[in-house]
Amino acid sequence: MNLLYCEMGRTQIGKTETSYKNASGILTAAKGFMSAYDYTLNPYSGCAFGCTYCYAAFFSRSLDLRQNWGHWLQVKQNAVELLKKFRKKSLQYKCIYMSSVTDPYQPIEKELELTRDLLKELLVYHQPRLVVQTRGPLVTRDIDLFQQFLHVQVNMTITTDNEQVRKVFEPLCPSNNIRLEAIKKR
């Protein structure tokens, strides 16, 4: 059972403390191993799934955040407003990878619908080529939106077929069975 409490802009769900901040940007020019895409879009910083092998932990701004990977999440509360600024410069045909250093379907996404709102903005005003990477079965909530994109690819990560191994490396993630059920939905 998840413990939920709110205090002065912070939320605790299970083992993850969530804070809210204004980001300076929402689309990042893709480079390095992401150079096949034009932009990356990360609605959150940090991750409640806390996979022990996650490369994104090393991008954390401090040693404390790296060591507590999986126990903190920052919501980019102005993400939709930042994306709206791109209405003047169309993103049509640009390739956007969501998300490169966090999962767009964090557990709190169920209540916030931040990723859903970003998808709506992209759909109505831009129609980019979109790639979504997740471990979150909540992705099925947005099938209605995905079906309206001209170019979309949704990937569900399943690291192992052994549930005991998954629990070691992905202790806070949804089970393999839950993710496999999500993959079946269209």
Residue pairs with C-beta under 8 A, 6 or more apart in sequence:
2 13
2 14
2 107
3 12
3 13
3 14
4 11
4 12
4 13
5 11
5 12
9 19
9 20
10 17
10 18
10 19
11 17
11 18
11 19
11 108
12 18
13 48
13 107
13 108
14 48
14 107
14 172
15 48
15 50
15 70
15 71
15 172
16 48
16 50
16 70
16 71
16 72
16 73
16 107
16 172
17 71
17 72
17 73
18 48
18 72
18 73
18 74
18 75
18 108
19 72
19 73
19 74
19 75
20 74
20 75
20 77
21 74
21 75
21 76
21 77
22 76
22 77
22 78
23 76
23 78
23 79
23 82
25 82
26 41
26 42
26 43
26 76
26 79
26 82
26 83
26 118
27 39
27 40
27 41
27 82
27 83
27 86
27 91
27 96
28 39
28 40
28 41
28 42
28 100
29 38
29 39
30 36
30 37
30 38
30 39
30 40
30 97
30 100
34 40
34 97
34 100
36 95
37 95
37 96
37 97
37 131
38 94
38 95
38 96
38 128
39 91
39 94
39 95
39 96
39 97
40 96
40 97
40 98
40 99
40 100
40 101
41 83
41 96
41 97
41 98
41 99
41 104
41 118
42 76
42 98
42 99
42 100
42 101
42 102
42 104
43 75
43 76
43 79
43 98
43 99
43 102
43 104
43 114
43 115
43 118
44 73
44 74
44 75
44 76
44 99
44 102
44 103
44 104
44 106
44 114
45 73
45 74
45 76
45 101
45 102
46 60
46 65
46 69
46 72
46 73
46 74
46 102
47 54
47 56
47 69
47 70
47 73
47 102
47 103
47 106
48 70
48 73
48 103
48 106
48 107
48 108
48 172
49 70
49 103
49 106
49 135
49 136
49 170
49 172
49 173
50 69
50 70
50 71
50 170
50 171
50 172
50 173
51 70
51 135
51 159
51 169
51 170
51 173
52 168
52 169
52 170
52 171
53 169
54 69
56 69
56 100
56 101
56 102
57 66
57 69
58 66
59 101
60 66
60 69
65 72
70 171
70 172
73 102
73 106
73 108
75 108
75 112
75 114
76 82
76 114
79 114
79 117
79 118
80 114
80 117
80 118
80 121
83 118
83 121
83 122
84 121
84 125
86 125
86 126
87 125
90 125
90 126
91 122
91 126
91 128
92 126
92 127
92 128
93 127
93 128
93 129
94 126
94 128
94 129
95 128
95 129
95 130
95 131
96 122
96 128
96 129
96 130
96 131
97 131
97 133
98 104
98 115
98 118
98 130
98 131
98 132
98 133
99 132
99 133
100 133
103 133
103 134
103 135
103 136
104 115
104 132
104 133
104 134
104 136
104 139
105 115
105 134
105 135
105 136
105 137
105 138
105 139
106 136
107 136
107 138
109 115
109 116
109 136
109 138
110 138
110 141
115 142
116 141
116 142
116 145
119 142
119 145
119 146
120 145
122 128
122 130
122 149
123 145
123 148
123 149
127 149
127 150
127 151
128 151
129 151
129 152
130 149
130 151
130 152
130 153
131 152
131 153
131 154
131 155
132 139
132 146
132 152
132 153
132 154
132 155
133 155
133 157
134 154
134 155
134 156
134 157
135 156
135 157
135 170
135 173
135 174
135 179
136 174
137 174
137 178
137 179
137 181
137 182
139 154
139 156
139 182
140 182
140 185
143 185
143 186
146 152
146 154
156 179
156 182
156 183
157 179
158 176
158 179
158 180
159 166
159 169
159 170
160 166
160 169
160 176
161 176
163 175
163 176
163 177
166 173
166 175
166 176
